[in-house]
Amino acid sequence: MNTDASLSELTKALLSLEGLLHGITADDIINQKELEMLKKWKRLNYEKIRHHPAGDLVRMLDSVMDCQILQKEDRQFIHEFCREYGACEEEENSYSCDLVRMQGYIQGILADSKIYAGEIRSFLEWLQARPHLSAFDKYEPLIEASRQFLSGEKISGKEFFRYLSGLFPIEYTSGDSETVRQREINEGSFIG
């Protein structure tokens, strides 16, 4: 991913969290694997978010992980926090910001190794609302693949899962990451 160098590490972290939340909540179901993805995000980004005012975010994430429930109010708080402190108000940064959000969104969709039609419909709407992302060389193929998946034409669920997985690698901090990632890709399932 080629994001704008002017985006701070904190901004990138918050944008990726915002996208991740879109992805894991797109089907209105939060499961254990998706909570694990939130934990991984926190672990990977802790040094960037641990200081005030992001300390409030750390406490919220800790609370979510302790009770293992992401309530609507929690999601709203996290989204508003990300919007406020990870803001990308400047037009020249909108491409970079949305590219980071898109990466998080896709990782959220793939977090539980299942793809639901509702997740892809939501993602497609989000993507089409951001035509400035057409500068991303995979924008049009991504829209077309999403449409084909939803219509059941030309692309199988497993192929679509592999396609999405290949756009932005999912980061792991321990173990043989390629083996873990490949196993998840191979075991991915799809619910229409």
KEVOBA-37044 format. One record per residue (C-alpha): residue number from 1; x, z, y. Coordinates in steps of 0.02 Angstrom, whole numbers. Layout:
N
+-----+--------+--------+--------+
|   i |      u |      w |      v |
+-----+--------+--------+--------+
| NUM |      X |      Z |      Y |
...
+-----+--------+--------+--------+
END
This chain:
192
+-----+--------+--------+--------+
|   i |      u |      w |      v |
+-----+--------+--------+--------+
|   1 |      0 |      0 |      0 |
|   2 |     68 |    -45 |    170 |
|   3 |     -3 |     80 |    294 |
|   4 |     42 |     91 |    476 |
|   5 |    197 |    197 |    503 |
|   6 |    115 |    277 |    655 |
|   7 |     -7 |    374 |    546 |
|   8 |     52 |    552 |    522 |
|   9 |     71 |    624 |    348 |
|  10 |    -71 |    746 |    386 |
|  11 |   -184 |    603 |    442 |
|  12 |   -144 |    504 |    285 |
|  13 |   -179 |    657 |    177 |
|  14 |   -347 |    690 |    261 |
|  15 |   -398 |    507 |    254 |
|  16 |   -358 |    500 |     69 |
|  17 |   -460 |    660 |     41 |
|  18 |   -606 |    584 |    137 |
|  19 |   -599 |    429 |     28 |
|  20 |   -578 |    533 |   -130 |
|  21 |   -735 |    631 |    -87 |
|  22 |   -832 |    470 |    -61 |
|  23 |   -777 |    411 |   -232 |
|  24 |   -811 |    569 |   -331 |
|  25 |   -979 |    601 |   -248 |
|  26 |  -1042 |    420 |   -251 |
|  27 |  -1143 |    454 |   -409 |
|  28 |  -1203 |    626 |   -346 |
|  29 |  -1123 |    708 |   -498 |
|  30 |   -963 |    810 |   -489 |
|  31 |   -883 |    840 |   -658 |
|  32 |   -729 |    932 |   -719 |
|  33 |   -614 |    779 |   -713 |
|  34 |   -664 |    747 |   -533 |
|  35 |   -629 |    928 |   -487 |
|  36 |   -460 |    907 |   -573 |
|  37 |   -426 |    757 |   -459 |
|  38 |   -464 |    868 |   -308 |
|  39 |   -341 |    997 |   -375 |
|  40 |   -209 |    861 |   -395 |
|  41 |   -242 |    802 |   -218 |
|  42 |   -221 |    980 |   -152 |
|  43 |    -61 |   1006 |   -252 |
|  44 |     14 |    842 |   -190 |
|  45 |    -36 |    874 |     -9 |
|  46 |    -22 |   1063 |      6 |
|  47 |    131 |   1063 |    119 |
|  48 |     43 |    946 |    240 |
|  49 |   -120 |   1043 |    249 |
|  50 |    -72 |   1226 |    231 |
|  51 |    -49 |   1263 |    417 |
|  52 |   -184 |   1298 |    545 |
|  53 |   -306 |   1216 |    575 |
|  54 |   -294 |   1137 |    403 |
|  55 |   -285 |   1312 |    329 |
|  56 |   -476 |   1312 |    339 |
|  57 |   -476 |   1160 |    227 |
|  58 |   -362 |   1246 |    101 |
|  59 |   -480 |   1395 |     94 |
|  60 |   -630 |   1280 |     69 |
|  61 |   -543 |   1184 |    -71 |
|  62 |   -492 |   1348 |   -153 |
|  63 |   -673 |   1406 |   -147 |
|  64 |   -735 |   1242 |   -221 |
|  65 |   -609 |   1253 |   -361 |
|  66 |   -645 |   1437 |   -397 |
|  67 |   -832 |   1408 |   -419 |
|  68 |   -805 |   1230 |   -486 |
|  69 |   -950 |   1167 |   -383 |
|  70 |   -942 |   1049 |   -235 |
|  71 |  -1101 |   1086 |   -140 |
|  72 |  -1175 |    970 |     -9 |
|  73 |  -1123 |   1091 |    130 |
|  74 |   -944 |   1094 |     64 |
|  75 |   -937 |    904 |     61 |
|  76 |  -1006 |    896 |    237 |
|  77 |   -877 |   1023 |    299 |
|  78 |   -734 |    930 |    217 |
|  79 |   -792 |    760 |    282 |
|  80 |   -813 |    829 |    459 |
|  81 |   -644 |    915 |    450 |
|  82 |   -560 |    755 |    392 |
|  83 |   -646 |    655 |    529 |
|  84 |   -593 |    780 |    663 |
|  85 |   -413 |    810 |    611 |
|  86 |   -375 |    647 |    523 |
|  87 |   -455 |    546 |    660 |
|  88 |   -413 |    364 |    681 |
|  89 |   -495 |    329 |    846 |
|  90 |   -380 |    190 |    898 |
|  91 |   -438 |     16 |    849 |
|  92 |   -263 |    -39 |    798 |
|  93 |   -257 |     99 |    668 |
|  94 |   -429 |     65 |    592 |
|  95 |   -358 |    -54 |    461 |
|  96 |   -223 |     70 |    407 |
|  97 |   -345 |    215 |    408 |
|  98 |   -476 |    126 |    305 |
|  99 |   -345 |     63 |    182 |
| 100 |   -295 |    245 |    150 |
| 101 |   -479 |    293 |    134 |
| 102 |   -506 |    148 |     14 |
| 103 |   -364 |    207 |    -96 |
| 104 |   -442 |    380 |   -103 |
| 105 |   -614 |    307 |   -134 |
| 106 |   -552 |    206 |   -283 |
| 107 |   -458 |    356 |   -354 |
| 108 |   -618 |    457 |   -338 |
| 109 |   -718 |    326 |   -432 |
| 110 |   -588 |    320 |   -570 |
| 111 |   -562 |    510 |   -577 |
| 112 |   -678 |    539 |   -724 |
| 113 |   -628 |    379 |   -817 |
| 114 |   -807 |    315 |   -801 |
| 115 |   -880 |    189 |   -683 |
| 116 |  -1063 |    201 |   -637 |
| 117 |  -1158 |     59 |   -556 |
| 118 |  -1212 |    178 |   -416 |
| 119 |  -1030 |    215 |   -375 |
| 120 |   -990 |     31 |   -361 |
| 121 |  -1146 |     -5 |   -257 |
| 122 |  -1096 |    133 |   -138 |
| 123 |   -916 |     72 |   -133 |
| 124 |   -970 |   -108 |   -104 |
| 125 |  -1080 |    -54 |     43 |
| 126 |   -936 |     47 |    114 |
| 127 |   -816 |    -98 |     93 |
| 128 |   -933 |   -228 |    169 |
| 129 |   -959 |   -114 |    321 |
| 130 |   -773 |   -133 |    356 |
| 131 |   -740 |   -320 |    380 |
| 132 |   -575 |   -280 |    465 |
| 133 |   -511 |   -241 |    290 |
| 134 |   -519 |   -428 |    254 |
| 135 |   -336 |   -430 |    308 |
| 136 |   -302 |   -338 |    143 |
| 137 |   -258 |   -479 |     24 |
| 138 |   -367 |   -409 |   -114 |
| 139 |   -522 |   -379 |     -4 |
| 140 |   -622 |   -535 |    -54 |
| 141 |   -572 |   -525 |   -239 |
| 142 |   -621 |   -341 |   -239 |
| 143 |   -792 |   -380 |   -166 |
| 144 |   -817 |   -521 |   -290 |
| 145 |   -761 |   -415 |   -439 |
| 146 |   -880 |   -276 |   -383 |
| 147 |  -1024 |   -398 |   -373 |
| 148 |   -982 |   -471 |   -543 |
| 149 |   -974 |   -297 |   -620 |
| 150 |  -1143 |   -250 |   -547 |
| 151 |  -1224 |   -412 |   -604 |
| 152 |  -1146 |   -403 |   -777 |
| 153 |  -1067 |   -574 |   -752 |
| 154 |   -891 |   -629 |   -797 |
| 155 |   -807 |   -458 |   -790 |
| 156 |   -826 |   -320 |   -917 |
| 157 |   -826 |   -137 |   -871 |
| 158 |   -656 |   -112 |   -951 |
| 159 |   -583 |   -261 |   -856 |
| 160 |   -656 |   -195 |   -694 |
| 161 |   -585 |    -22 |   -727 |
| 162 |   -412 |    -98 |   -757 |
| 163 |   -431 |   -204 |   -601 |
| 164 |   -472 |    -53 |   -492 |
| 165 |   -334 |     50 |   -575 |
| 166 |   -206 |    -83 |   -534 |
| 167 |   -247 |    -89 |   -349 |
| 168 |   -179 |     83 |   -309 |
| 169 |    -86 |    186 |   -439 |
| 170 |   -155 |    359 |   -475 |
| 171 |    -20 |    487 |   -442 |
| 172 |     25 |    622 |   -567 |
| 173 |    150 |    759 |   -538 |
| 174 |    201 |    803 |   -715 |
| 175 |    216 |    727 |   -887 |
| 176 |    238 |    546 |   -933 |
| 177 |    130 |    475 |   -795 |
| 178 |    127 |    296 |   -858 |
| 179 |     70 |    353 |  -1030 |
| 180 |    -64 |    467 |   -955 |
| 181 |   -124 |    332 |   -835 |
| 182 |   -125 |    196 |   -969 |
| 183 |   -222 |    307 |  -1089 |
| 184 |   -353 |    342 |   -954 |
| 185 |   -365 |    156 |   -915 |
| 186 |   -384 |    113 |  -1099 |
| 187 |   -513 |    250 |  -1128 |
| 188 |   -614 |    214 |   -971 |
| 189 |   -799 |    189 |   -996 |
| 190 |   -936 |    110 |   -895 |
| 191 |  -1115 |    155 |   -864 |
| 192 |  -1224 |     23 |   -783 |
+-----+--------+--------+--------+
END
